[in-house]
Amino acid sequence: MSGAPAVDAARAEQPWQRLDKRMLLVHPITEVVKFIPVLIGSVILGTSSGNHVWSIIPLALIVGFALTRWFTTTYRVGPTHVELRTGLLQRKKLSVPRSRIRSVDIEADLLHRALGLAVLAIGTGQQADSGEQFKLDALDTRVVPPLRAALLAHTATRAEQSEDRKEPGQNESGGFAAPRTRAREIGHWSPAWVRYAPLSLTGFAIIAPIVGFALQYGLGEIVFRSDAVHDVEDGGVLVLALAAGALLCAIVLVVSAAACAHYLTTYFGLRVRDDGKTLQLRHGLFTTRQITLDRARLRGATVNEPLLLRLAGGAELEAIMTGENPRQKILPQAPREAVEHTLGHLLAPQEVHDNDIALRPDARPTGAGASDSHTVPEPGSAPLIAHGPAARRRRHTRALAPVVLIAAVPVFFSLAGEHYSPWWWLVPGLALPIALALAEDRYRGLGHAVLPRTPTGPAWLITRSGSLDRDRDCLEAPGVIGWTVRRTFFQRRAGVATVVAATAAGKKRYAVVDLPAGEAWGLIEAVTPGLPGAR
């Protein structure tokens, strides 16, 4: 009982500290940039009214508000908590237990880097509002590394205690932690990877709001009323086709350029390092970002393979972690070989080599009920078990249903005696092969595997599904906290079921889709032996 007062006394002795004084230059500039539309409006108002004071007042208020942030912001790092006080009119105090700190992010844009400053953000796994985020903007770059090490010191303490109390290799959640080794680089960015950037929807996400904003303010009317557009309309079918093709090429080029620019500025110089206790990511061209993740919270990884990226031989890698972003990216769009290399290190058991991991290609597939005498492959390279003809029929049924509905429209008009152009039959005719190819690709992408526990690693559940957006999820068995076996009316008729593994990490729910119903409970028993009801 005497421990609590002692802790409170120790916390009270810790002095409150202010942010670096150079932030007095940073915040006025960032706030002025943020309120540029307001400043433009004030200049227009001041010019039209003849009173230029209206142009100065908003600028003075914005700069003054930015300057007060240094005087009203203090923080301190105590033995058990990290505390932050902010606000002028409304004071706020945010206190975070150091044991709850799960990640430490460091960012620095061009202005921060020029002044030798950085922004330190603490992640606790709670989806707090931006106003409640624990962020220190800005700190001297010389202070940041020791502060980050102190904030994540509990990860090393927990790892040492786990080694003393548990069997070798097992972490505090019942899983298996990576070996404690010197930091090694398990992934790095290459300039050649930029070729994969246009194969995502990032460019559309950047360009679409800009185009929408321009159309909202009358750009569309100006374009469509121009003489060039009228000349194209009067040029006949060939000119319209050429103009449409040129417009499509222009859109593809602009979107691709936007995607490449975003990719370069975000992931330039990416380095992924692993010291056995933390994962350390560093990337960025103009704004550099350093992310430190507690490796003890790692529960697996996801290989994301959108259709275009998959056809080009690429993929993305995301970590499955408790208390972090559900899709914590480790590698962006990259060659499949680079993703598999990093994935092998990320999910490696204790027999890890210093420079590389020997993935065993001669390993045989291991599924529910397989013998432990077989050589167990790595989770990232394990062959998957197909789900059988019933799952294939369901893929084809779902894909062909829209085609049948489209074909039913001209049939209905024929039966009603209405006349229509026979060209309408091209729509279902062209949709049919696309639907068949999509259904077959969805089935080829469907599968699962269960890797049994080894002396140096946990059991693994691997599941894959999807076509346009395909994910291969590798989830360690100790991270599974519950199961759901779901069977819809049509699944019962087909004799299949969807088994959902619940976990506190990542997307929270990882589904084995359209598994033969007779294998559902065997799968659950293989992943979590002895679970009540798993018969």
PyMOL commands that set and color helices and strands:
alter all, ss='L'
color gray80, all
select helices_A, chain A and resi 3-13+23-34+36-49+53-72+98-100+110-115+130-132+144-151+153-165+191-199+202-216+219-224+227-233+237-267+295-297+307-311+336-346+388-415+422-444+477-479+489-494+517-527
alter helices_A, ss='H'
color red, helices_A
select strands_A, chain A and resi 17-18+74-77+81-86+92-97+103-108+117-123+134-140+184-188+271-274+278-283+288-294+298-306+314-321+328-335+447-451+460-465+469-476+480-486+496-503+509-516
alter strands_A, ss='S'
color yellow, strands_A
deselect
rebuild
show_as cartoon
